[in-house]
């Protein structure tokens, strides 16, 4: 499950293995907004909550970006008070299921188990907490909810993906995981992850 379709769109938040304790942790993509004027750059560079980065577009042109990590600093509409003219806090607010913006895999990880908080460059699907290896291939799910649906879908008799909230994701589960034998083995492991018994 590494084709472009499964990559994009991805949910804005994912469940990953904590880089510190390997238990289940929350990953949230950072939001980036283009800095409009050159004179605004200093504001973002010196800010405690923003990170300034220079990006290059597909034509080779450079642009200046201000990154905000909601996973570390909270809702931008609550945290951000003073901004240069032309920006609003909602510029850094994500929609429920955001596409990876500008091909960035940057975000943050928060682990309630060990207290880890930090920026993180996502490696997917290697970072996925809900992942099961079968015949040298990796089956993964975005989070607890999609893992539960994947589990139920694999065990279902008719495999009607449209019945599920994560239908588009389930539709692309590779055939190797869908044989009866594979389904049983995988479902058991998924169940262990969902119930927190690894
Ligand atoms: Zn941890």
Boltz pocket constraint, residues with backbone or C-beta under 6 A from the ligand:
constraints:
  - pocket:
      binder: B
      contacts: [[A, 18], [A, 19], [A, 20], [A, 21], [A, 22], [A, 23], [A, 25], [A, 111], [A, 112], [A, 113], [A, 114], [A, 115], [A, 116]]
      max_distance: 6.0
